[in-house]
Each structure stands twice: as structure tokens, then as C-alpha cells.
Amino acid sequence: MVYIGNHLSASKGFLAMGKKASSLGGNTFAFFTRNPRGGKAKDIDENDAKALMDYIEEHNFGKLVAHAPYTMNLCSDKPDIRHFALNMLKDDIERMEYTPSQYYNFHPGSHVGQGVEKGSEYIIEALNEALFEDQTTTVLLETMAGKGSEIGRTFEELQYIIERVDLSDKLGVCFDTCHTWDAGYDNVGDFDSVLDEFDKVIGIERLKAIHLNDSMNDRGSHKDRHQKLGEGYLGSDALAYIINHPLLQEKPFILETPNEDDGYMNEIAWVKCLSEY
């Protein structure tokens, strides 16, 4: 079974997001834990969170994939920004427990000229402070396109972090089809080899979710420009192959394409129509 959805606004509440996902044809969705540009998160209505959990069980939803704010840079060269990001991470992980056993995805961050190793050490320190034994949430590091000083442009960079975190069993990876393509991985010509490499470096069991996006740029561009499905350099055939890959079944696919509701509804229907499972 394919679980497909898009990013939804949490401003109207948890249950409203579940119903909105259903209205678009989705059976999973993503949401920002707070304003994507940062700031204080709204108080959580426990009854509303419980209502969502009941709803997604009744409607056979896949795992939800929450997303950290884009401003959360755990490896900044400025201590105050790292401190702000760490507090945000800790608060978000605690808040995720109101919707237990879901996914929380974040961009590893930009080292801002300090180098990948130094930046990675800051990320490791933050995760070691934020993760806790009893959490049910799995925290996902996202594969990145490699623009600027982004960390996560290779599977090796992600694995360097994962293997050095004390509670690494709480970690996974969100595989972004646009980002990995822009980073140089051949998602069009040899996707099997891409997943083989992922398995050898990180372990396929850690691939928990997929951001399903086409790209406005050619392979290895390091630009991170998402395109509507089938309208970019990946194209319909490659995306159909990814959707139906046997190693990716029963995982949530999240759309981050430049669309409004009608566009997302069409893309969700397209993915479901292509799915062989």
C-alpha cells in the first residue's frame, strides 16, 4: 500500500489536518511543528491530538511526518543560534509525544564555513542532549541537495552523525528525491544502485519516509529547486519506479511540490493510480 500526502497547516488543529488530508485523497500528511520560519509553538490541545490519533487509525493512515522549522540550525557558527535551535528541538520532540510513534524530520543544518566535521559534532551534541529513552517519536535526518554549506549531501555525512549518537535507535532518514538528485545521486538512471549504496552506508532499515518531489535542475546541481511531479528532470517514469520500489512500500510519501490544493489532489491521485501495491 502506498501512503501519500502533502504538507498541511496545523493552524486549525490536529483533527482538522487529518480531515483535510482525506479530502485531498491522502492517507498520511506532514505538518510543521510551529511556524516554518521559527518562533514560539502554539499550546497543544490534548483532546484534539487524541482525536487525530483516533482518526488516522480509523482511516488506515500511514505514519505522519512532522517537519522542524527551516530556521533550526543545530550547527551554526553562532552559539546563540545553536542554543535557540537546541531548545526548539527539545521542545518539538516533547510535543511530538502528544501524537505518539510518528516521525519528526529536520534538515541537519549548515556549518557556515566551519567544515562538515565540526558542524556534524554540534549536531551530534544536540541530538545527544535532546533524545530521551522513553520517546516514541523517531527523529529523521533529511537528505540534502548540498547547496551552500549544508550537511547531509551524502549518505556518509548522515551516517557519520547517526553512528555517533548515543540513542541512535531513535534516528532514521527521510529520503528526498529532489535533494538526492540535486546532490548527484542517479535517481533516474539507476535508482536500484542508489538504494544499494544507501543500504551499504546507512542501512535500508533506517529509511523511514520519502519526500516525493521532481526537480527543476539537472543531476548534481546542488540547487534544491522542487518541481511538480513529472514536470522536472526526474520525470514521470523515474518517479513511478520510485513509488513502486519494493524496498519503499508501506512508507509515507510526502509531496513538497509547488502546488495548491487542486494540484496536490491531482498528484495524490496520480501516485495512487501508478501504485502497484
Secondary structure, 3 states (H helix, E strand, C coil): CCEEEEEECCCCCHHHHHHHHHHCCCCCCEEECCCCCCCCCCCCCHHHHHHHHHHHHHCCCCCCEEECCCCCCCCCCCHHHHHHHHHHHHHHHHHHCCCCCCEEEECCCECCCCCHHHHHHHHHHHHHHHCCCCCCCEEEEECCCCCCCECCCCHHHHHHHHCCCCCHHHEEEEEEHHHHHHHCCCCCCCHHHHHHHHHHHCCHHHEEEEEECEECCCCCCCCCCEECCCCCCCHHHHHHHHHCCHHHCCCEEEECCCCCHHHHHHHHHHHHHHCCC
